[in-house]
Amino acid sequence: MTFDDLGLSAELLRAVSDQGYTTPTPVQEKSIPVVIAGHDVLAGAQTGTGKTAGFTLPMLQLMQKTHPERHRKCVIRALVLTPTRELAAQVGESIATYGKYLPIRSTVVFGGVGINPQIQKLNRGVDILVATPGRLLDLIGQRKCDLSHVEFFVLDEADRMLDMGFIHDIRKVLKLLPQKRQNLLFSATFSEEIKQLASGFLRSPVFVEVARNETAHQVTQVVHPVTKSRKRDLLSHLIKEGDWKQVLVFTKTKHGANRLTTQLESDGIQAAAIHGNKSQTARTKALAAFKAGDVRVLVATDIAARGLDIDQLPHVVNFELPNVSEDYVHRIGRTGRAGNTGESLSLVSADEKKLLADIERLIKKAIPKVVIPGFEPGENEPTELPKQQQRRKPDHRRHDPSSPRKPHSNRSRRPGKGARAAAK
């Protein structure tokens, strides 16, 4: 099957052709005709499967048939809700790429940057709004955004939305949408909470599932056993010996990402960190430098890297294995995209053996173990985490910097002297 067989317009096919694509991915092949037919969709698709184009292309196709209203400051015809700034930017780029031959305007709003430029774009009128929950509710609270004309609602990476604590924000947004609309929900995993959320707003959805919790076949996976204290030395060795030009490295914590970046720089390897404590300007700058080849290594945490779309990324390294096995699938999904091949390497110390076993159980296969000469793991290294680390569960909830804060209750507060005097 080719894109010509999916019922897309000449303008969209031309934009797809400009990107060099001829054959749709499985999720695109299954979801595009269903969305064009007007059905609600519940899709099980992880990052790296082409799911973004799987909903942007048919959404653009349907929006060609109607004309936007321009009589209000912000009349949104399609709303795409994403958990992170980076994913929002990626979706925005996809819409701009595939809609470049259409008279459809779109914009992206998220926290961490000034709100006034975003308001100005909304005032000029947009057809498609891509947003993170917090900034969207901020704009709605300031009456700069009207969702009463939304025809299409897309909830992207719903599992990550819930992990980050956005369930209440999502429900607030749903209450502001018109009853008559088409809904699309994409999620890499389906917990009971996701199923409950989906049942609350999807209407007789068509279920589309593609390679859920499976790693891409075009990604070569390998584990390098190594003593924990020598991970940094091994990473530098691999980068230099392999002459890697572009590698994405995952750490568990923001502090760890900063520390590793500094260490790699001291080894003469250009590196930059990207995580939640970085400003949006700094994150955008680091990603741009990485894509341009000015930085060889991008060190990231899971949440910051969710949704990163980097063309032909050859190497992904798990400097530390994630506590949640599904995050491993998302991590290595950064490489081997759009039919390209990629390599995933995990530097695994003895105390991570259980995490590795959980990952292999999830992906239903053993990952080859290769010891690098000169970096053999030590015999006396501890094989278990300290008890406090074993018990501690990962908390992926991150509040969007733009999310409105809950107002403090005044019931238990007494007015200060100034307020009492003014009242008198």
VEXVO-794300 format. One record per residue (C-alpha): residue in three letters; x, y, z. Coordinates in steps of 0.5 Angstrom, whole numbers, plus 2048, in hexadecimal, padded with zeros to 3 digits. Layout:
# VEXVO-794300
ALAXYZ ...
This chain:
# VEXVO-794300
MET800800800 THR8028077FF PHE80080E801 ASP7FC80F7FA ASP7F78097FD LEU7F580C803 GLY7F0812800 LEU7F5818802 SER7F481E7FD ALA7F98207F8 GLU7FC8267FD LEU7FD821802 LEU80081C7FE ARG8058217FB ALA807823802 VAL80881B804 SER80C81B7FD ASP8118217FF GLN81381D805 GLY815817801 TYR80F812804 THR80C80D7FF THR809808804 PRO80680980A THR808806811 PRO803801814 VAL800806819 GLN7FF80A813 GLU7FC80580E LYS7F7803814 SER7F580A817 ILE7F480F811 PRO7EE80B80D VAL7EB80A814 VAL7EC812816 ILE7EA81480F ALA7E381080F GLY7E1814816 HIS7E280F81B ASP7E5810822 VAL7EC80C823 LEU7EF809829 ALA7F6807826 GLY7FC80382A ALA802806827 GLN80980882A THR80D80E827 GLY81180C821 THR80C80981D GLY80980F819 LYS80381081E THR80481881D ALA803817816 GLY7FD812817 PHE7F981781A THR7FB81E817 LEU7FA81C810 PRO7F3819810 MET7F181F815 LEU7F482480F GLN7F082080A LEU7EA82180E MET7EB82880F GLN7EB82A808 LYS7E4829807 THR7E282F80C HIS7E483680D PRO7E6839813 GLU7E283E817 ARG7E6845818 HIS7E284981C ARG7E5847823 LYS7EB848826 CYS7ED841826 VAL7E883C822 ILE7EC835823 ARG7E983081E ALA7EE82A820 LEU7F2829827 VAL7F8825828 LEU7F982482F THR800821831 PRO804820838 THR80B824836 ARG80D82A833 GLU81282682E LEU80C82182C ALA80882782B ALA80D82B826 GLN80E824822 VAL806824821 GLY80682B81F GLU80C82A81A SER808824817 ILE802828816 ALA80682D813 THR80A82880E TYR80482580C GLY7FF82B80B LYS80482F808 TYR80082F801 LEU7F9830805 PRO7F6837808 ILE7F683480F ARG7F9838814 SER7FC83581B THR800837821 VAL803833827 VAL80383682E PHE806833834 GLY80983683B GLY81083883C VAL81083E837 GLY80C844837 ILE805844836 ASN80484B832 PRO80784882B GLN80284282C ILE7FC84782D GLN7FE84B827 LYS7FE845823 LEU7F7843825 ASN7F4849824 ARG7F684981D GLY7F284381D VAL7F483B81C ASP7F183581A ILE7F583081E LEU7F8831825 VAL7FD82C827 ALA7FE82D82F THR80082B836 PRO7FB82B83B GLY7FD830840 ARG7FE83583A LEU7F8834837 LEU7F483583E ASP7F883B83F LEU7F683E838 ILE7EE83C839 GLY7EF83F840 GLN7F184583D ARG7EB845838 LYS7F0845832 CYS7EE83E830 ASP7E783B82E LEU7E683382D SER7DF83482B HIS7E0832824 VAL7E582D824 GLU7E382781F PHE7E9823821 PHE7EC821827 VAL7F381D828 LEU7F681B82E ASP7FD81982D GLU801814831 ALA7FB813836 ASP7FF80F83B ARG80581483C MET7FF81983D LEU7FD815843 ASP804813845 MET80581B846 GLY7FF81C84A PHE7FB820844 ILE7F481C845 HIS7F1821849 ASP7F3826843 ILE7F182283E ARG7EA821841 LYS7E9829841 VAL7EB82983A LEU7E6824838 LYS7E082883C LEU7E282E837 LEU7E182A831 PRO7DB82982D GLN7D782382D LYS7D7822825 ARG7DE821823 GLN7E381B821 ASN7E8818826 LEU7EF815826 LEU7F381282B PHE7FA80F82B SER7FD80B830 ALA803807830 THR800803836 PHE7F9802839 SER7F8802840 GLU7F1801844 GLU7F2809845 ILE7F380A83D LYS7ED80583B GLN7E9809840 LEU7EB81083D ALA7EA80D836 SER7E380B838 GLY7E181283A PHE7E1815834 LEU7E381082E ARG7DC80F82A SER7DC807827 PRO7E4808826 VAL7E7804821 PHE7ED800824 VAL7F4801821 GLU7FA7FD824 VAL8017FD821 ALA8077FA824 ARG8057FC82B ASN80B7FB830 GLU80F7F882B THR8167FB829 ALA8177FD821 HIS81A7F781D GLN81E7FC81A VAL8227FE820 THR8287F9822 GLN8287F882A VAL82E7F782E VAL8307F7836 HIS8377F8838 PRO8387F683F VAL83C7FB843 THR83E7FD84A LYS83A80384C SER84080784D ARG842806846 LYS83C808842 ARG83F80F840 ASP84580C83E LEU84280783A LEU83D80C837 SER843810835 HIS84780A832 LEU84180882E ILE84080F82B LYS847810829 GLU849809826 GLY842809822 ASP843810820 TRP83C811822 LYS83981881F GLN832818822 VAL830814829 LEU82A81582D VAL82C813834 PHE82781183A THR828813841 LYS823812847 THR82481884A LYS825820848 HIS82B82084D GLY82E81A849 ALA82C81D843 ASN830823845 ARG836820848 LEU83781B842 THR83782183D THR83C824841 GLN84081E841 LEU84081D83A GLU842824838 SER84882383D ASP84981D838 GLY849821832 ILE84281F830 GLN83D82582E ALA837823832 ALA831827834 ALA82B825839 ILE824825839 HIS81F82483F GLY819827842 ASN81E82C846 LYS82082F840 SER81D83583D GLN819834837 THR81E839833 ALA824835836 ARG82082E834 THR81F83182D LYS82683382C ALA82982D82E LEU824829829 ALA82682D823 ALA82D82D825 PHE82D825825 LYS82982581F ALA82E82981B GLY83482581D ASP83782B822 VAL836826828 ARG83781E827 VAL83481C82D LEU82D81E830 VAL82C81C837 ALA82581B839 THR82081983E ASP81A81583C ILE81481A83D ALA81981F839 ALA81A81B833 ARG813818833 GLY81181A82C LEU81881C829 ASP81881B822 ILE81F81B81F ASP820819818 GLN824813817 LEU82781381E PRO82C80D81E HIS82D80C825 VAL82980C82C VAL82D80A832 ASN82A808839 PHE82F80B83D GLU82A808843 LEU824803842 PRO81E806843 ASN819804849 VAL813803845 SER8147FE840 GLU81080183B ASP81480783B TYR81A803838 VAL815802832 HIS814809831 ARG81C80B832 ILE81E80782C GLY818809828 ARG81C80F827 THR82180B822 GLY81F80781C ARG81980B81A ALA81680C813 GLY819806810 ASN820808813 THR824803817 GLY82780581D GLU82B802823 SER82980282B LEU82E801830 SER82D800837 LEU83380183C VAL8317FC842 SER8347FB849 ALA8327F584D ASP82D7F9851 GLU8297FA84B LYS8287F284A LYS8217F284C LEU81F7F8848 LEU8227F5842 ALA81E7EE843 ASP8187F3844 ILE8197F683D GLU81B7EF83A ARG8157EC83C LEU8117F2839 ILE8147F2832 LYS8137EA833 LYS81B7E9831 ALA8227E9834 ILE8267EF832 PRO82D7ED830 LYS8337EE835 VAL83A7F0832 VAL83F7F2837 ILE8447F7835 PRO84B7F5836 GLY84E7FA83B PHE8487FB83E GLU8467F4841 PRO8417F5847 GLY8447F484E GLU8437EE852 ASN8427F1859 GLU83C7F6856 PRO8367F685A THR8307F2856 GLU82A7F5859 LEU8287FC85A PRO8287FF862 LYS8217FE865 GLN81F805864 GLN82080585D GLN81C7FE85C ARG81680185F ARG81680885C LYS811808856 PRO81380D850 ASP80E813850 HIS80E815849 ARG80981B84B ARG80B821849 HIS807828849 ASP80782C843 PRO80A832845 SER804836842 SER7FF832846 PRO7FB83784A ARG7FC836851 LYS7F6834856 PRO7F383A859 HIS7F483A861 SER7EE839865 ASN7EC840869 ARG7E883C86E SER7ED83B873 ARG7F1841872 ARG7EF848876 PRO7F084E872 GLY7F7852874 LYS7F7859878 GLY7F785D871 ALA7F185986E ARG7ED85A875 ALA7EE861875 ALA7EC86286E ALA7E685E86F LYS7E4863875 
